[in-house]
Amino acid sequence: MQNESVLKSDRNSLIKRWIVYIIGIYILSIGVSLAITAGIGISPQSAFQRVFVVHFDWLTQGRANFILECIMLVLAFLVYRKGFKLYHIMGLVASAIFAVCLDFNLSLTFTYLELPEYWTKFLTLVVGDAFLAFGVFLMLQSEVVLMPIDNFVNAVQLRTGFKWGNVKTCFDLTLLALALIFGLILAGKIMFIREGTVLNAILVGQYIKLFSYMYKRYKTKKRFEITQQMAK
C-alpha cells in the first residue's frame, strides 16, 4: 500500500508539473507574439524564423519554429550520440504545442493590437519580454523536458564542457548572423533585428532573475508559516 501511495503521489506530481509546463508554453507564446507584433526587433531565434515566414506563404511562425526544433533534435542526436535518450523526443510534443499557441496568439495580436506610436511599440515589447520570461521561468520550474533547441545547447555543453550560458550565447549569435545573411539574400536588407533585439537580450534574463527571486522569497515565507503552525 505504501508503494502504491508513493507511485500515486509521483503521478500527481508529474501531472501538476506538466500542467505548469504547458501553461508556461502558452505564456511564452504570448510573449513572443507581443514582441513580434511590436515590430521594433525580436530575438535572434524569432528573427531567423521570421525572415523565411514573410517570404513563403505556406510558412507560419509556429511552423517555422517547429521545423527549426526538428532540425535541432537531429543535431542534438548527433552530438549526444549514445547519450541520446528516447525522452528527449518528448521535446517535440512541447514544440508542437508551442507552435499551435504561437500561431493562435499571433493571429490575435496582429488582428486586435494597433500600435501607432513608437512608445506603444516599445511598451508592448517590454510587456512581451516579461510574458516570455515568465513562460520560460514556469517551464524551468516544472523540470519536465527541454525543447530540442535547448536540448541541443545542453548536448553541446555536455560534450565540450563549456558553460551552458556561453554555449547559449554562441548559439544565439549564430542565429543572429544567419538572420542577417538570409535577410540580405532574400530581401536585400537587414530584417527584424533592431533595438528590440538588444532589449530582448537584456530584459529576458533580468526578468527571469526577478521571478526566481520572488519565488524563493515566497517559498521561504511559506516554510516559515508552516514552521510557525507546527510550533503551536
Secondary structure as UniProt FT lines:
FT   HELIX           2..38
FT   HELIX           44..53
FT   TURN            54..55
FT   TURN            57..58
FT   HELIX           61..80
FT   HELIX           81..83
FT   HELIX           86..89
FT   HELIX           90..112
FT   HELIX           118..142
FT   HELIX           148..160
FT   HELIX           164..187
FT   HELIX           195..231
//
